[in-house]
Amino acid sequence: MRPGLRRERLVVVGNGMAGLRFLEELVRRAPGRFDVTVVGAEPDPAYNRVLLSSLLAGDIGVGDVELKPHEWYAEHGVALVTGQPACALDAAQRTVTLGNGEVLGFDRLVLATGSDAIRLPLPGRDLAGVMTFRSLADIAGLEQAASEGLPAVVIGGGLLGIEAAYGLARRGVPVTLVHLMDRLLERQLDAEGARLLAAAIEAKGVRVLLGAETAAIRGGAAVETVELKDGRVLPCGLVVMAVGIRSNTALAPSGGLQVKRGIVVDDGMQTSASGIYAIGECAEHRGVCYGLVEPCYEQARVAAAAIAGEPVRYAGSVLATNLKVSGVSVFSAGDFEGVGAEAIVVRDAGVGSYRKLVVREERLAGVVLVGDTAEALWYADLIRAGTPVSALREALAFGQAFAEAA
């Protein structure tokens, strides 16, 4: 930068995993080029939400979820503001107003506001003892509730619900997991893979109720029971709502940005307003809002490259989920249901492992792995590249080394 030239002011609203990854990419690509401020609504700097269940279970400590210390921001010339939500955006005047009244001017703005936990509009949802599972603050509340040893009901059989149930069970809390659908992780697993997962979770002390719809939460001053629509009543002192997330787009309308399910962005992650970008769970790209970490990281990389002047475009992400759910390794990618396609299935009931490969038009279209996920990245690469697999067909289910040797 030539002497006398003002650096561009770059404000990042949201200091979650996507926002931090954007900062890491930017300081690598354009060190010192921007005057950067990052604003986080939570009191703590970015942390690893993926590890919250391990924190709840007591397997790790609070320090283990930290991604970067305060010093990292200072060392890279990033002004860090925590505990302050952004309340208003003026796209024309190029300002963001914070909850404490402070006004930040910007030349470029990146919205990485993430998502909010959905709370079902049930009778009793405001009773003491009804919580969500999304943040460090939630974990603190759940730990306090768990210490009382009262039975818990977790509503929702997606990833967050399963992890909350597992974490509470690890703390010795009697837990019932209630799920509306006929299988767990219905967006990530086929029926057989989900059955294996449910059996593994029940073996860890979690009671699983499928096809069960919650009608109401009852109690006086605090939660006492959960009523299901089929008439069953579940006594409890804690209810965790883990029924999904909703893109946090609250800031966008004040700035006149286009919003559908999320903040609409183009292939450079730019919103409908020039110089304003959105990434992660708050963004909607080509009609899709992603709730997984890897797409958020891809979007962060593209936005940083675009702002640094590099010709990088985002074409969307192949949906791939690589998780350790309640101690059980699970992976899925692509079209794992495979309706009308060929399915190659390998089972090992002895070790509780399941492998399903979906082949369509001589290419791997989808995969589900439960128990043994060692070959997950290889399968994901085959799907992304559209590699013909007919020559590997007989050995495909046995992994990369075996297939390539054959």
N, C-alpha and C positions, 0 to 999 in steps of 0.2 A: 504494500500500500504506500502510495506516495505521501510525503509529509504534507499536512494541511488538509488531507481528505478525511472526512468523517466516515467512520465505519458504519455499515448498515446495521440498524437495530433489528435484532431477531428475538422475538418472544415465543417461547414454547409454553402453551397452557396444558398442563398435565405432566406429572412427574412419575408416571407409572413405567411399566416395562417397555412399552412402545416409545414413550417420550425419551427415556434414557438411551435406548438403542439409537434413536435419531441423533442425540447429542454425540454419542460415541462415533457414529458414522461421519457426522459433520466435522468434528475436531480432527478427524483423520484426513478428511478430504480437503478441508479449507481452514487450517489452523490459523487463528488470529484474524481472520477476515471479517468476522461479524462481532458485534457487541451483543452478547447473548444473555438473556434472562429466562430462567425456567421457573414456572409457578406451579406449585402443587397444593391441592386442597387438603391433603392429609398432613399431619404434623411431622411425619417421617419422610425422609427422601426415599426414592424408588427402592422397592424391595421385591423379592421373588414370590409372587402370589401362588405359583405352582407348589411351593413348599409349605403353604399354610396348613395343610392337613397334617404334615409331619410335625409342625410346631404344635398344633392342637393335640396330637397324640403324645407329645412329650419326647419325641425321638430326637429333636434338635432344639436349640435355643434361639432366642430372638435375634442374636447377632448373626446366626447362620442364614437368615433370609435377606440380610442387607446386600445390596448389589454394589453400591459405591459409597464410600464414606463422604462426609461433608468436604473433606480436603480435596477429593478428586475434582469436584466442581471448581473450587478456587484455583487449583493447579492448572486447569484448562480454561481459565478466564470466563467461567460461567457463573453468573449471579444466581444464587439459589434462594427462592422464596417458598417457605413451607407454611402449611396451616392457613392458607388464604385461597378461597375459591374465587374464580373469575366470575363476575356478576353481569357484565355488560360489554358488548363489542360494538364499536363504531367503525365500520369498514371504510367509510368515507374519510373520517378524520384520522384513521389509523391509530386508534387507541383501544386499550382494554382496561376496564375498571375492576379493581379487586374488592373483596368484601370489606376491607378496612378503609375503603374510599380512595386508596392510591390509584393513580392513573398512569399506565405505562404506554408510552408511544412506541410504535413499531414501523419498520419498513417491510418486514416479512413476518408472518405469523404462522405458527404450526399448532393446530388443535389436536391434542392427544388426550382427550378427556375421558376416554375409556367407556365404561358402561356402569349401570346401576343394577343392583339385585332387584328382581321383581318380587313384590309382596302381593300375594293373592288377596283379592277383596273378600275375605271370609269373615263371618261374624266372629268376634273375639281376637282379631288380628292385632289389636292394640293392647292386649293384656300384657302385663309383666311376664317375662319368660318367653316371649315370641321374638326370635332373633333371625338374622341372616348370616351367611357365611361368605364373606367377600373381602374383608380387610383385617388389618392388625387389630383395630378396635373391636371388630367382631370376635376375634380370637380371645381377646382379654375377657369379654363378656361371657363367652362360652366356657372358658376355663373356670371362671367364678361359679357359673351354674353347675358345671361338672363336679366341682368340689363338694356340692351338696348331695350328690349321689342319687338324685331323683331320676326316674325313667325319662327318656327323651324320645320324641317322635320327630323324624326328619322327613319333610315332605319334598319329594323330588328324587328321581332315580337317574339323573344325569351325573356328570362327573362331580360337580360340587356337592350334590346330595350324598353320593357314595363316600366321598372323602370326608365329609362332615360326620357321617355315621361311623365310619371307621375310626376317625380320630377320637370320638366320644367313647366308642367301645374300648379303645386302647386305654382309656382313662378309667375303665371299670364301670361305665354308665350303661345300664340296660337300654338298648336302642332298638326301635322299630323304624324301618325305612318304608315309607308309603309312596308308591308310584302309580300314577294314573294309567300308564301304558302297560302292554302285556310283556314287556321285557326292559331290562336296564340298558342304558346307553343306546337307545334305539337309533340314534343318529350316527353311531360309530360301529355298532356290531350287528351281525345277523342273528337270527333266533338261536342257533346252536351256540355260538360264541357267548351270547348273553346268558344262556342257561349255565354255562360253565362258570362265568363270572359270578352269577348269583349264588351258586353252590359254594364257591370259594369265599364269598363275603359272609355267608351264613356260618361257614366253618370258623370264621373269626369272631363270631358272637353277635352278629347283626341279624335280627329278624326281618325278612323281606316280604312285603305284601304287594303283589302286582295286581294291576287292574283295579286298584283301590282309589276312589275319589274322596277327597276330604270335603265334608259338608260344613263343619264348624269347629271352632276352638272354644271350649267352655271353661269357666272358672269365675271366682269372685274377684279378689284383688290380683290374683295371678292365675296362670294356666293350671288347670286340673285334669282336663281330658281333651282328647281329639275325637270328634264324631265322624265316622265315614258314612257315605250315602247309602251303603248297604245295611246300616244300622249298628255296625260294630262300634264299640266305644273303647278307646285306648287311654288308660290312665297315664298321666305324665306330669312332670313339673317343668319341662323345657320343650319348646317347639322350634325347630330350625326350618325356615322356608328356604329351599334351594331349588326353585323351579325355573331358573334361567336368569338371563340378563337382558337388559334393554340398553341400546346405545344412548350414551349421555350427549344429547344434542342441545341441551338447554341454552347454551351460549349462542348458538348459530342464528336463531331467528332475529335476535337483536341487531345482528350485523347484516341481515338480509340475505343470508346464505341459503342456497337450495337444500332442503331437507326432505327426505322420504323416510325410510326406516333409519337411515343414518345420514350423516352430512355427505352430500353427493360430491364425488371427486372424479377427475379425469385420470388418464393413464400416467400423468406426472404427479398425481396425488394433490392437484390443485383444485380448490373448491370453485364455486361459481363466481367468487370475487378474486381478482388478480392479486397475486402475492400472498394469498391466504391458503394454507394447506391443511389437510386433515389426514390422520393416520390411525391405524389400530381399530379398536372395537367401536369407536364413534364414527368411523368412515364407512361409506357405502360406495363400492366400486362395481360398475356394471351390474347394478341391482343386487349385489351381495354384500352383506355385513359378516365379517369373519370374527369368530369368538375364540380363536386358537392363537397360540403364541407365535408360531412360525410365520403365518401370513402377516401378522402385525410387524414382525421383524423385517420381512421383505418390503413392506410398505415404508417402513422407516428408512431403509437403505435407499429406496427409490426417491423419496422426498429429499433426503440429504444430497443425493447426487443431482437432482433437479435444481435445488437451490445453489449448489456449487457450480452449476453450469454444465453438467455432464449430460449427454443425450441418452438417459436411461428411461425406459418405459415399463410400466407395470401391466402385465397382461392377465392378472388374476393368479390365484394359487390353486394347486391340486390339493384338495382337502385330505390331509393326512394327520392322524392322531397317534402319537407315540407316548404312551402313558404307563405309569405304574400305579394302578388303581387298587388302593387298599392292599398293597403288597403284591398284587398280581399284575404281571406285565401284559399289556394290551396294545395292539397296533392295528390300525385300519387305514386304507387309502383308496381313493378312486371309487369306482362303482362296485362296492363289495357285495351288494345284493345280487347283481348279475342276472337279472331276469332275461331269459332267452339266450343266455350265453353258456359256455361250457364252464363247469366248476370242478376244480381238482381239490379234493379234500383229504387231509391226512389227520388222523386222530390218534392220541395216545392217552387212553383213560387212566392208565397207571400213574402218570405224572400230571394229568389234567391239562394236557396241551392240545391245541386245535389249530389247524392251518387250512385256510381256504383261499384258493387262487382262482380268480375269474378271468378266463381267456375269451376274448371276442376278436374275430377277424385276425387271428394269429398274433395278437398282441395282448399283453397283460393289462387288463382294464381295472382290476380291483383286487384287494387282498385283505384278509382278516387273520390276525395272529393272536392267540391267547396262550399265555404260559411261556412260550419260547419265542422271543421277538428278535433274536440275534441277527436274522436276515432282513430285518425291516427296511433298512436304508437301501439295500440292493433292490428289493422289490419296488420301493418307491421310485428309485432312479429308472427302472424299467418302464414304469407307468408314465413318468414324466417325459421320457425320451421317446415313447412309442416304439420301443425296440421290438422287432419281430422275434417271437420266442418259439417258433415251430421247431427249430433245430434243438432247442433245449427242452422240448415238451416232456419227455419221459423223466427227466431229472430235475425239472423246475421246482418241484415241491421240496426237494432235499437241500436247497441252498446253493449259493454262488460257487463255492469250491467244487462241490460234487457235479453241478451242471457244467461248469467250464471244463472240468476234467473229462466228462463224458463226451 
